[in-house]
Amino acid sequence: MALLAIWKFITTAIAINIIWAAAAAPIIPHSEQTSQRACPNYHQYAATSHAPLSKGPLALPFQRPALPCRTFTSPAVEKVIEDMNSRIKDADIARLFENAFPNTLDTTVSWHINEQGEGTKKTKQRRHQYPLSAFGDWQGPQTFIVTGDITAEWLRDSTNQLQGYQALAPQDETLSNLILGAINTQAEYIIQSPYCNAFQPPPPSGLPVSDNGPEDIVRPTFDVNVVFECKYELDSLAHFLKLGNEYHKHSKSAAFITKRWTTALRMLMAVLKQQSMGSFNSTTGQFLSNEYTFRRHTTSGSETLSLMGLGNPVKGDVGLIRSAFRPSDDATVLPYFIPANAMMAVELRRTAAILSTVGMDEQAQELNEWAIGIENGIREHGIFKHKLYGDVYAFETDGYGSHIMMDDANLPSLLSIPLLGFVDQGDEVYQNTRKMILDRSGNPYYLKGKGFAGIGGPHIGLKHAWPMSRLVQAMTSDDDEEIMASIIAVTNSSRAGLVHESVNVQMPSDYTRSWFAWANSIFAQTILDVAARKPYLLFGDGAEPYRISGGSA
């Protein structure tokens, strides 16, 4: 009888798993299956040139996949491309924008479903045979956005990849639903593993999980079927908040504030509380163990944390929040990473303002108090006097007075602080900092060669700068010459028709990643920023500003 009971249990479990698998399996018409099977691997497609070529001196290729192979389409996005192509005078810049702006939609929407469990006709999952409730907590619209050539979703990357479409969401219901789905999916990830930065496809998608290779020893532990990599990066949590804040800013909708989202917010705040603690008890001096540790067997020091996975010690109760890793996925040297703290302070305030509109005043007050504490911590412990540049923001600090003076290309960075909303562009400390990090005498990772110049970082090495840094340089400048020099430098380094992760400053044809959606999103945001602020630089003398939400002003 016992064996019979066990057999019944096993067969029932198998039947349930079969039902779940069937729910995840897409029903796609034969004609669509055929066309999708004919679609090339975009990683390979992006590395080769395709006609028609632009009519500029660079003859840049057209790198958008064929319409049946695009993972998502939006009429509003296509209208912006049409508008910009008709206005931009430089044919090569126009082509790069044409390729870059839709790149996330064209190539990285690996899975999306709406409220009814239906996918768009361009995604591989079209309709589920069973409701998403069969999968437990994955409720409402869901969206899985890969970073490009890696089949995983980074919270930071996906938020930035979708940033350029936020203003168009009110014009396009399907685009709005896509972004709402991205918020819901990120919330589920944070609920399951709030310390992690990159995630596998959602279980309801039916997509296979990827092997990340290294066997990391991480605390808290995580499910490898959910998590792709678990590097604790403070900015990843800030980007989760930003995704919802930007959605509300443009749509005026608080539809993303669900029970699951508020649960994710609680998990996020618990991380902030734990990571604001020091390494020692301030009264007794006793060592305090950190909830998060990370160890990886590697020959690269930036890929793991020192002191058996703890990282270097910090002083507690200074207002700042630890970050074990930077947005480049490199380990911090001193765990109080200032750009991420600045971003978190801004996004906490923005989230608090939204919570106040939906009657969550107590939670809003808590977030505002944390924001004030972080801001004070940056001003007290994150600003140092440099003998050449005056008062500047440190890249990292520990609360004891030690500090790292540099900048990295990845966002958030010191260069990007005004774009984050932490200070105005004219802020004196920021301007001093900007001079420092755009100077080889002040920033060891500012690289300049005969083919390119920009900020790099330890992630790639000392020969490659990231085009992303030049784009941020353009968006934080009012100088026409500096803006155009940055845009032209990035365009000239993008001979394959897409913006790369990094390029060799001596020989830009030596680059990393032919398909890196985040960098292309930043290029499009830069062009749209200039089109609104200084339209004559792109469109010619006397041109009217172009704003993505409404065309010409």
Summary of the structure (lengths in Angstrom):
residues: 553
radius of gyration: 23.6
end to end distance: 78.5
largest distance: 87.7
contacts: 1931
relative contact order: 0.10
helix: 45%
strand: 11%
